[in-house]
Amino acid sequence: MRNSADISDSGRRAAPAAPTSPGRRAALYGVLTAAALVCGYLELLIPLPVTVPGVKLGLGNIVILMALERLGAKAGLFLMFIKVIASTLLFANLQMLVFSLAGGVLSWAVMALAVRSGAFSTVATSVLGGLAHNAGQLAAVAVLLSGRVALVNMPVLAVSGVLCGAAVGVAARLVLRALPQEAFHG
């Protein structure tokens, strides 16, 4: 659960504030974007024992989850878009952009709601995000390629969403505990 200082009287999580200086905000977003891209690159170096397209660890989402927790939904959405576009340009192709955006937007929305509610831990929020990301990708596959392909891949992507979401959530929780609040709000 969240720290009680993060919860308002209405039971909802208080909206965090980004740095007020435009220069500090740009620097922070630049560092977070770079961290997400490095995580995405490291992910490419880790072989997974699954041959289903779309199964990834989602290490770059550690940064998105951290942003949602410490900076709020708007910052998380901005970083998600930048991460998806930049990682597509660096590591993928335009078709993957559509799948990544579909998964990223749905994942962001679900995680933003979970964080705002204050009812979910960082790990649970990440699991919900992993499941939503894969659901968004499968919806894009169903629309653009084949509904049958989406249905066949659904069970593996559901399991991977839970497992990878949990791993990302644990990593995000550890990093959030290690970084002082001032690192985000300086």
Disulfide bonds with the S-S distance in Angstrom:
none
